[in-house]
Amino acid sequence: MALFQLHVAIPDRPGSLGTIASAIGAAGGDIRGLVVVKSEDGRGYDDITVAVPGSDPADLINVLNAIGGVEVINCKPAE
């Protein structure tokens, strides 16, 4: 598994983070860290460190971006 840090924007409402966590798990990913960065204009911004199968996070990014109101802003290898 490879580690990546995702910077995501999600709707700032109850259950949004749970939806993201469930999608990550369903895609075979494992959350290793989470930092809530800020909330503004009805959106939450989080940094999520995720272990993904293999070395390419593209499938996970596609799954997350398909969730209404969710945007993966940045993805980089975790340090």
Buried (B, 14 or more C-beta within 10 A) or exposed (E): EEBBBBBBBBBBEEEBBEBBBEBBEEBBBEBBEBEEEEEEEEBBBBBBBBBBBEEEBEBBBEBBEEBEEBEBEEBEEBE
